[in-house]
Structure formats: structure tokens, C-alpha cells
Amino acid sequence: MPENGSFANCCEAGGLAEHPGWLGAGDAPPSRTPRPPWVAPALSAVLIVTTAVDIVGNLLVILSVLGNRKLRNAGNLFLVSLALADLVVALYPYPLVLVAIFQDGWAQGEVHCKASAFVMGLSVIGSVFNITAIAINRYCYICHSLAYHRLCRRWHTPLYICLVWLLTLAALVPNFFVGSLEYDPRIYSCTFVQTASARYTGAVVAVHFLLPMAVVCFCYLRIWVLVLRARRKVKSDNKLCPRSSNVRSFLSMFVVFVIFAVCWAPLNCIGLAVAVNPEAVAPQVPEGLFVASYYLAYFNSCLNAIIYGLLNQNFRREFQKIISALWNPRRCMQDSSKGSQAEGPESQALPEVSAQRPVGADTL
């Protein structure tokens, strides 16, 4: 099957010089249609902002959950897993993409190319599966509360998270047999090549995007139905009526899902179209549309922490606390010492009392 000329070809005996867009010793940049001079600076700016916000925001999420006992619950462990999925691309693939933009080609070698493409896929599929797990967790918590406390005990959640990442790794293994992880000079990235195999590309879009999004839509639709029924039957049993905090938590995670779907839908639609007819569709995809869809997908990795900060009061308060502690550590130490001195025998009984109450969903 002939590939689109914009995609990288498989390695040949000649080494890196055989790859379009790969810079070897003494190699000139690849010959292709010249781009406007503003394209590379614009892509660099988007990637730099995305990387900075990604690192800061997702570290704030992780530190907030690990440092605050109120936030350290089963549901928020999935948020930590999602934050790690978003954080990993900012630490390895994005800096290499920036170097490729500055050098107008890939000069880091094949090993880094394969590794960065693998990490990129790990982040993407891990994010999809974590968002799906969060939706299932919220669905069980709100719609099947009795079963939730049996299925989602404290020691169960780490097992579920490990299962999510094992499925993510299993989903990435076929890429090495298909040979679909290559450098694409249009986006300056080593990534999944949609024209490597039409059937495999269709399977990737279906299994890694359409099916998880269908599961998430089902879970949130059932939650919406329960919320609407509860509002119509105010005098019914209180167990069937979600608290406003539950609804706020559900809304924040629903926004995370919607924004993820919006950011990744264009790229997956292109992949689905290419899978239907690679020879006819792939050459017809405008380069600007393809590049914009990719960088829109990259930009999603920095948005989740912003959503938590805007919609979740507990996360927003914890973000402010961490930032103020970093800005003025001496004052933070004084405040913590005063708080520890103010604790009395009565305050030591609080954890036991709070353990008897169900965990509020506003902490999720």
C-alpha cells in the first residue's frame, strides 16, 4: 500500500539519512513545500505554553491529592493517574518535538524517535482509559452506591489503576509489529502513522477512541437521568437524591470528558477517513488541518488541571495553598506550626468521626 509522501518511510540499510525530515551528519533539511515563516514560531509557542502549563498544573494536582487527606480518596486516585498520563508527555516527547522544530528535522536518532512515539501513545491511550475509568467510577458512585462501596474499597482502587495501565501497554504493543511509529515532518513529531495499515488505523480509532467515548457517554447519560429524576421527585427517598456536591463533581469530570473529546475528535476523524480509503484520502488531507488537529490534541494535556482549579473548590483552595507555600515558605512553616500547637485532644477524634460519613463527591 503506498504511503502518503508526507509520512516517514520505514528504515532502510542506509540509516537515518533515508528518513524524510531526519537530519544526519552533514544532511540538509528535507526538500518539501516551503512553509510560511510564522508556522514554526507559532507551533513552538503553542508547545512551550502547553509544556509549561502541563508540568505546573499536573504537579499541582498530584501534590494536592497526596498532600491533603480530604482529597486523598478512591476517586481522586484516578485523577492522579490521569495527571501522570498528561505529565509524561511534557517531560520527554514535547521537548524533543521542540528541538525538531528548531532544527527543522529530527536529529535525535531512531531510538529516541521510537521511544518518544511510544511515550506519546502511552499518554494518549492512558488518558482515554483513565477518563473511561473515572466515568465508570462516577457512574457506580452515584447510580449504584451500595455496589460501589463493595467494588471500590480503598485497596481496590490501586488494582484498578494498575489494570488501566496494563491495558494501555497491551494496546500499544501492536504498533511495533505494524511499524506505525515513525517521524512525520509535517508535525515535527515521531508519532502514529495513519497510513501504515488501514485496518489497524480503523481498529485504533474504534478501540482507543470511539468505544471508550461511547462507554463514557453511557455513564454520564445515566447520571444525568438520575439527577433529573431526583430534582423532579424532591420528596422521594434521600438516598436517590444526589447532593449538590455530587452534582458539582460530576459536572467537572463531565467537562474534562467533553474537552478531551473535542480536542481529539478532529485527529481521530482524519484517521477514520484515512482508514476507509488511504490512497484517495491521505493525499487530500490539507496539511494545515492535519497539523492543527495534532497540536490541538497536544494542547489537551494541559487543560485538566485548569478545569479542576476553575470548577472544584477543594482543588482550587489546595492549589492556592501550594503556590503560597512555594512563594513564601517561611510563612507557611509558621502557619503550620501554629496549627499543630492549636490541635487539642478533641481535634484528634475528628478522623474517626469523618470516617463514619460517606466521602463527599465534591472532593473528587
C-alpha positions in Angstrom: 0.0 0.0 0.0 1.6 3.3 -1.0 2.1 5.8 1.8 1.5 9.5 1.7 4.7 11.2 0.7 4.5 13.4 3.9 4.8 10.4 6.1 8.2 8.9 7.1 9.2 5.7 5.4 10.4 2.6 7.1 14.1 2.3 7.9 16.4 1.0 5.2 20.0 0.0 5.4 21.2 3.5 4.8 20.2 4.6 8.3 18.8 7.9 9.4 19.5 9.7 6.2 16.9 7.5 4.5 14.1 9.1 6.6 12.5 12.3 5.2 12.9 15.0 7.7 15.6 13.2 9.7 18.9 15.1 10.0 22.1 13.1 10.0 25.7 14.2 9.9 26.1 16.6 7.0 22.5 16.1 5.9 20.5 19.1 4.6 16.9 19.7 5.7 14.4 17.7 3.6 13.0 19.2 0.5 9.3 19.9 0.7 6.9 22.7 0.0 8.2 25.8 1.9 6.0 26.8 4.9 5.2 30.4 5.8 7.9 31.8 8.2 5.4 32.2 11.0 4.5 28.5 11.2 7.5 27.2 13.2 7.4 30.0 15.8 3.6 29.5 16.2 4.0 25.8 16.8 6.9 26.4 19.1 4.8 28.9 21.2 1.9 26.5 21.4 4.1 23.7 22.5 6.1 25.8 25.0 2.9 27.1 26.7 1.4 23.6 26.7 4.5 22.1 28.3 4.8 24.7 31.0 1.1 24.6 32.0 1.1 20.8 31.7 4.1 20.4 34.1 2.9 23.0 36.7 -0.8 22.1 36.6 -0.5 18.4 36.8 2.2 18.6 39.5 -0.3 20.8 41.5 -3.0 18.1 41.0 -0.7 15.3 42.2 0.6 17.3 45.2 -2.9 18.4 46.1 -4.2 14.8 46.3 -1.2 13.4 48.0 -0.8 16.2 50.5 -4.5 16.7 51.5 -6.2 13.9 53.4 -9.6 15.3 52.3 -8.7 14.8 48.7 -6.9 11.5 49.2 -9.8 9.1 48.3 -10.5 6.4 45.7 -12.0 8.7 43.1 -9.1 11.2 43.2 -6.5 8.4 42.7 -7.8 8.1 39.2 -7.2 11.8 38.8 -3.6 11.3 39.9 -3.3 8.6 37.3 -4.8 10.9 34.6 -2.4 13.7 35.7 0.6 11.3 35.3 -0.6 10.4 31.8 -0.7 14.1 30.9 2.6 14.9 32.7 4.7 12.3 31.0 4.5 13.8 27.5 5.7 17.2 28.8 8.8 15.6 30.3 10.0 13.7 27.3 8.3 13.9 23.8 7.4 17.6 23.8 11.0 18.8 24.4 12.2 16.6 21.5 9.4 18.0 19.3 10.6 21.5 20.2 14.2 20.6 19.2 12.9 19.1 15.9 11.0 22.4 15.2 14.1 24.5 15.9 16.3 22.2 13.7 13.6 21.7 11.0 14.1 17.9 11.3 14.7 15.0 13.6 18.3 14.7 14.8 17.9 12.7 17.9 18.1 9.3 16.3 15.8 6.3 15.7 15.8 5.1 19.3 14.6 8.4 20.7 12.1 8.6 17.8 10.6 5.2 18.7 10.7 5.9 22.4 9.1 9.3 22.2 6.3 7.9 19.9 5.7 5.1 22.4 5.5 7.6 25.3 3.2 9.8 23.3 0.9 6.8 22.7 1.2 5.8 26.3 -0.1 9.2 27.4 -2.9 9.3 24.8 -4.3 5.9 25.4 -3.7 6.1 29.2 -5.7 9.4 29.2 -8.6 7.8 27.3 -8.7 4.7 29.6 -8.3 6.8 32.8 -11.2 9.1 31.7 -13.2 6.0 31.0 -12.4 4.6 34.4 -13.3 7.9 36.1 -16.7 7.8 34.3 -17.4 4.2 35.4 -16.3 5.1 38.9 -18.7 8.2 39.0 -21.5 6.1 37.5 -21.1 3.4 40.2 -20.8 6.0 42.9 -23.9 8.0 42.0 -26.2 5.3 40.4 -25.2 2.2 42.3 -23.9 3.5 45.7 -24.4 0.2 47.5 -22.4 -1.8 45.0 -19.8 1.0 44.8 -18.7 0.6 48.4 -18.2 -3.2 47.8 -16.4 -2.8 44.5 -14.3 0.3 45.2 -12.8 -0.2 48.6 -9.5 1.6 49.4 -7.3 -1.2 48.4 -9.3 -2.0 45.2 -8.5 1.4 43.5 -4.8 0.8 43.0 -5.6 -2.5 41.4 -8.0 -0.9 39.0 -5.4 1.8 38.2 -2.8 -0.9 37.5 -5.3 -2.7 35.3 -5.8 0.6 33.3 -2.1 0.9 32.7 -1.7 -2.8 31.8 -4.5 -2.4 29.2 -2.7 0.7 27.9 0.6 -1.1 27.5 -1.2 -4.0 25.8 -2.9 -1.6 23.4 0.5 -0.2 22.3 2.2 -3.5 21.6 0.8 -4.0 18.1 2.4 -0.7 16.9 5.8 -2.5 16.9 4.6 -5.3 14.7 2.8 -2.9 12.2 5.6 -0.4 12.1 3.3 2.5 12.7 5.6 4.6 14.9 7.6 6.9 12.6 8.6 10.5 12.2 6.2 12.8 10.4 7.9 16.1 9.2 4.5 17.9 9.0 4.2 17.9 12.8 7.9 17.6 13.7 6.9 14.6 15.8 7.5 10.9 16.0 4.0 9.5 16.2 1.4 7.0 14.9 1.5 6.9 11.1 -2.1 6.6 10.0 -1.2 5.2 6.6 0.9 2.3 7.9 -2.1 0.0 7.9 -5.7 0.9 7.0 -7.2 -1.9 9.1 -5.0 -1.2 12.1 -5.8 2.6 11.9 -9.5 1.8 11.9 -9.1 -0.5 14.8 -7.1 2.1 16.7 -9.8 4.8 16.2 -12.6 2.3 17.2 -11.0 0.7 20.2 -8.9 3.6 21.6 -11.4 6.4 21.0 -14.9 5.5 19.8 -15.6 2.6 22.2 -14.2 4.4 25.3 -16.2 7.6 24.4 -19.3 5.5 24.0 -18.9 4.0 27.4 -18.3 7.4 28.9 -21.3 8.8 27.2 -23.5 6.0 28.6 -22.2 6.5 32.1 -22.8 10.3 32.1 -26.1 9.9 30.4 -27.3 7.6 33.2 -26.0 10.0 35.8 -27.9 12.9 34.1 -31.1 10.9 34.1 -30.7 10.2 37.8 -30.1 13.8 38.6 -33.1 15.0 36.6 -35.3 12.4 38.3 -34.1 13.4 41.7 -34.9 17.0 41.0 -38.4 16.1 39.9 -39.0 14.0 42.9 -37.8 16.2 45.7 -40.0 14.3 48.3 -38.7 10.9 47.4 -36.1 8.9 49.3 -33.0 11.0 50.1 -30.7 8.1 49.0 -31.9 8.6 45.5 -31.3 12.3 45.5 -27.7 13.2 44.8 -26.3 16.1 46.9 -25.3 19.3 45.2 -21.6 18.5 45.8 -22.1 15.2 43.9 -23.5 17.1 41.0 -20.7 19.6 41.0 -18.1 16.8 41.0 -19.9 15.1 38.2 -20.0 18.3 36.2 -16.3 18.9 36.5 -15.5 15.4 35.3 -18.0 15.7 32.5 -16.3 18.9 31.3 -12.9 17.0 31.3 -14.5 14.4 29.1 -16.1 16.9 26.7 -12.9 18.9 26.3 -10.9 15.7 25.7 -13.4 14.6 23.1 -13.3 18.0 21.3 -9.5 18.1 21.3 -9.0 14.6 19.9 -12.1 14.3 17.7 -10.6 16.1 14.6 -7.4 13.9 14.6 -9.5 10.7 15.0 -11.9 11.8 12.3 -8.9 12.2 9.9 -7.6 8.8 11.0 -11.0 7.2 10.3 -11.3 8.8 6.9 -7.7 7.6 6.0 -8.6 4.1 7.2 -11.6 3.9 4.8 -9.5 4.8 1.7 -5.9 5.6 2.4 -4.8 6.1 -1.3 -7.5 8.6 -2.0 -8.0 10.4 1.3 -4.5 10.7 2.7 -3.1 12.9 -0.1 -6.2 15.1 0.1 -5.9 16.0 3.8 -4.8 19.6 4.0 -1.5 19.9 5.8 -2.8 22.9 7.8 -5.8 20.9 9.0 -3.6 17.9 9.9 -1.1 20.0 11.8 -3.8 22.0 13.7 -5.6 18.8 14.7 -2.4 17.3 16.1 -1.4 20.4 18.1 -5.0 20.8 19.4 -4.7 17.2 20.7 -1.3 18.1 22.3 -2.8 21.1 23.9 -5.4 18.9 25.8 -2.7 17.6 28.1 -2.5 20.9 30.0 -6.3 21.6 30.4 -7.4 19.2 33.0 -5.6 20.9 35.9 -7.2 24.2 34.8 -10.6 22.6 34.8 -10.1 21.3 38.4 -9.0 24.8 39.5 -11.9 26.5 37.9 -14.7 24.1 38.9 -13.6 22.3 42.1 -13.4 24.5 45.2 -11.2 22.0 47.1 -8.6 21.7 44.4 -8.6 25.5 43.9 -8.0 26.0 47.6 -5.2 23.4 47.6 -3.6 25.0 44.5 -3.6 28.3 46.3 -2.1 26.8 49.4 0.7 25.1 47.5 1.6 28.1 45.4 1.6 30.4 48.5 3.8 27.9 50.3 6.3 27.9 47.4 6.1 31.7 47.2 6.6 32.3 51.0 7.8 29.1 52.6 8.7 30.8 55.9 5.2 32.0 56.4 3.9 28.5 55.6 6.1 26.9 58.2 4.9 29.4 60.8 1.2 28.8 60.0 1.7 25.0 60.1 3.5 25.2 63.5 0.7 27.4 64.9 -1.9 24.9 63.6 -0.1 22.0 65.2 0.1 23.8 68.5 -3.6 24.6 68.4 -4.6 21.0 68.0 -6.1 19.5 71.2 -7.4 16.2 72.2 -10.8 16.9 70.6 -9.2 17.5 67.2 -7.6 14.1 67.3 -11.0 12.5 67.3 -12.0 14.1 64.0 -10.6 11.5 61.7 -12.7 8.8 63.4 -15.9 10.8 63.1 -15.2 11.7 59.5 -14.6 8.0 58.7 -18.2 7.2 59.6 -19.6 9.6 57.0 -19.6 8.8 53.2 -16.9 10.6 51.3 -18.3 13.7 49.7 -18.1 13.8 45.9 -17.1 17.4 45.9 -13.6 16.1 46.8 -13.4 14.2 43.5 
